[in-house]
């Protein structure tokens, strides 16, 4: 029998995105799953009856006061029964073979604690006259602690052996996944890369915190509508660097 994979989904006011995420989970070729949805104090309470019809796998719904995504992930980790866990963001839509391929990669690398892949970032806006769709492919790298110290290249939606999983730092507002992988590396827990684009991050509306790489360079980083976001990014990066001595 296939080992159980626990899918942990932190969600905050993302009902439309959650439906898409659950639909892609229902289509996974890997079938021995449990789904844990942690509602991080959404303004409107989620009802299991609004989502259970989307998927054959029973969904465990947990609601907590708003504490942030790291706390929601930690709550899900406490409840997880699987031999493997994956922190599946509510805006992630996966290819049907994603879990099967991530699991197969770990099977080939028993020394690795987790497996990760490439992904696509997509933004849709259907609320204006000029509808647009923006896509950006994010390609990862072979695992390297030195590369990881310079910049995070591993998304939080990665398959982790439950025995190697650790708690997220609930004090961090940004770069929570970078911090997690650095903490695991400091414990000699490493990852293995699946060089395929196996999921999309679907965002409706604005680009949120994402900026093209050129925005962080002169002279663009000094533009009025960019400078504050670049400053926030650099300050948050320094927090991680100081925490890990890099």
C-alpha positions in Angstrom: 0.0 0.0 0.0 1.2 3.5 -0.7 2.5 5.5 2.3 0.1 8.2 3.4 0.8 11.8 2.3 -0.7 14.6 4.5 -1.6 17.7 2.5 -1.7 20.7 4.7 -3.4 23.8 3.3 -3.3 27.1 5.2 -6.0 29.4 4.0 -7.1 33.0 4.7 -10.0 34.5 2.7 -9.1 32.4 -0.4 -12.3 30.5 -1.2 -11.9 30.7 -5.0 -8.3 29.6 -4.9 -9.0 26.8 -2.5 -11.6 25.3 -4.8 -9.0 25.2 -7.6 -6.4 23.7 -5.3 -8.7 21.0 -4.1 -9.8 20.2 -7.6 -6.1 19.6 -8.6 -5.6 17.4 -5.5 -8.6 15.3 -6.5 -6.9 14.7 -9.9 -3.6 13.5 -8.4 -2.4 10.1 -9.6 -1.1 9.4 -6.1 -4.2 8.4 -4.1 -3.3 7.6 -0.5 -3.9 11.2 0.9 -5.3 13.1 3.8 -6.2 16.7 3.4 -6.0 19.2 6.4 -7.3 22.7 5.7 -6.4 25.2 8.4 -8.5 28.3 8.3 -6.4 31.1 9.7 -9.2 33.3 11.0 -10.9 34.1 7.7 -13.5 36.9 7.8 -16.1 34.4 6.6 -16.0 31.0 8.1 -15.3 28.2 5.6 -17.8 25.3 5.6 -16.6 21.8 4.8 -19.9 21.3 2.9 -18.8 23.9 0.4 -15.7 22.0 -0.5 -16.0 18.3 0.3 -17.9 17.5 -3.0 -14.8 18.5 -4.9 -12.7 15.6 -3.7 -13.2 12.0 -2.6 -10.6 12.2 0.2 -12.1 13.4 3.4 -11.1 16.9 4.4 -10.3 17.8 8.0 -11.2 21.5 8.6 -9.6 23.3 11.5 -10.2 27.0 12.3 -8.0 29.1 14.4 -7.7 32.8 15.2 -5.6 34.8 12.7 -2.0 34.0 13.6 -0.4 33.9 10.1 0.5 31.2 7.6 3.4 29.7 9.7 1.1 29.1 12.7 -1.5 27.5 10.4 1.1 25.2 8.9 2.4 24.2 12.3 -1.2 23.4 13.4 -1.6 21.2 10.3 1.7 19.5 11.1 0.5 18.6 14.6 -2.5 16.9 13.1 -0.8 15.2 10.2 -0.7 11.3 10.3 1.2 10.7 7.0 4.7 9.4 6.5 5.1 12.4 4.2 3.7 15.9 4.5 3.4 18.7 1.9 2.5 22.3 2.8 0.2 23.0 -0.2 -0.6 26.8 -0.4 -4.2 27.5 -1.1 -3.3 29.2 -4.4 -1.4 26.2 -5.7 -2.8 24.2 -8.7 -0.7 21.1 -9.4 -0.2 18.9 -12.3 -1.8 15.4 -11.8 1.5 13.7 -11.5 3.1 16.1 -9.0 2.9 14.1 -5.8 3.7 10.9 -7.6 6.9 12.4 -9.1 8.0 14.1 -5.9 7.5 10.9 -4.0 9.4 8.8 -6.6 12.3 11.2 -6.4 12.5 10.7 -2.6 12.4 7.0 -3.1 15.5 7.2 -5.3 17.3 9.4 -2.7 16.7 8.0 0.8 19.4 10.4 2.1 17.2 13.4 1.2 14.6 14.9 3.6 12.4 16.5 0.9 11.9 16.9 -2.8 11.0 20.1 -4.7 10.3 21.2 -8.3 9.9 24.2 -10.6 6.7 26.1 -10.8 4.9 28.8 -12.7 3.6 32.1 -11.2 0.3 33.3 -12.9 -1.6 36.5 -12.3 -5.1 37.1 -13.6 -7.2 40.2 -13.5 -10.7 40.1 -14.8 -12.0 43.1 -12.8 -10.9 45.8 -15.2 -11.7 46.7 -18.8 -8.2 45.7 -19.8 -8.1 42.0 -18.7 -4.6 40.6 -18.5 -2.8 37.4 -17.7 0.8 37.4 -16.5 2.9 34.3 -16.3 6.4 33.8 -15.0 8.3 30.4 -14.9 10.4 29.9 -11.8 13.1 27.4 -12.3 14.8 25.9 -9.3 18.3 24.5 -8.9 20.1 21.4 -7.8 20.3 21.4 -4.0 23.3 23.4 -2.6 23.7 24.8 0.9 25.9 27.6 -0.4 23.4 28.6 -3.1 20.6 28.4 -0.5 22.5 30.8 1.8 22.6 33.3 -1.0 19.0 33.0 -2.2 16.0 30.8 -1.7 15.2 28.7 -4.7 12.8 26.2 -3.0 9.1 26.8 -2.7 7.1 25.9 0.4 5.0 23.4 -1.6 7.6 20.6 -1.4 7.2 17.0 -0.2 8.9 16.4 3.2 9.4 13.2 5.1 7.3 13.6 8.3 10.2 12.4 10.5 12.4 15.2 9.2 9.7 18.0 9.2 10.3 20.9 11.7 8.1 23.7 12.9 7.9 27.0 11.0 9.1 30.2 12.7 5.8 32.0 13.5 7.6 35.4 14.2 8.6 35.9 10.5 6.4 37.9 8.1 8.4 37.1 5.0 10.9 34.5 3.7 9.3 31.9 5.9 10.1 29.1 3.5 13.7 30.3 3.0 14.1 30.2 6.8 12.6 26.7 7.0 15.0 25.2 4.4 18.0 27.0 6.1 17.0 25.6 9.5 16.7 22.1 8.0 20.1 22.4 6.3 21.6 23.4 9.6 20.3 20.1 10.9 21.9 18.2 7.9 18.5 17.8 6.3 18.8 18.3 2.5 16.5 18.3 -0.5 16.5 16.8 -4.0 15.2 18.5 -7.2 12.7 17.4 -9.7 13.5 19.5 -12.8 9.9 19.8 -14.0 7.2 22.5 -13.8 4.7 20.6 -11.7 2.5 23.4 -10.3 1.2 26.9 -10.8 0.6 29.6 -8.3 -2.7 31.3 -9.3 -3.3 34.8 -8.1 -6.3 36.9 -9.1 -5.8 40.7 -8.9 -2.4 42.3 -8.3 1.1 41.0 -8.2 1.2 41.2 -4.4 4.8 41.3 -3.3 6.3 39.9 -6.5 8.5 42.3 -8.6 10.7 41.5 -11.6 14.4 41.1 -10.7 15.4 44.4 -12.5 13.2 46.3 -10.0 15.8 45.6 -7.3 18.6 47.3 -9.3 19.5 50.9 -10.0 17.8 53.1 -11.1 14.5 51.2 -10.9 14.8 50.5 -7.1 14.5 54.3 -6.5 11.3 54.8 -8.3 8.5 56.1 -5.9 6.1 53.2 -6.6 8.8 50.6 -6.2 11.3 51.8 -3.5 9.1 51.0 -0.5 8.6 47.4 -1.6 12.3 47.0 -2.4 13.2 48.4 1.0 10.7 46.0 2.8 12.3 43.1 0.8 15.8 44.0 1.8 14.9 44.5 5.5 13.2 41.1 5.6 16.2 39.5 3.9 18.5 41.0 6.5 16.4 39.4 9.2 17.0 35.9 7.7 20.6 36.6 7.1 21.2 37.7 10.7 19.3 34.8 12.1 21.4 32.3 10.2 24.7 34.2 10.3 25.0 34.6 6.5 
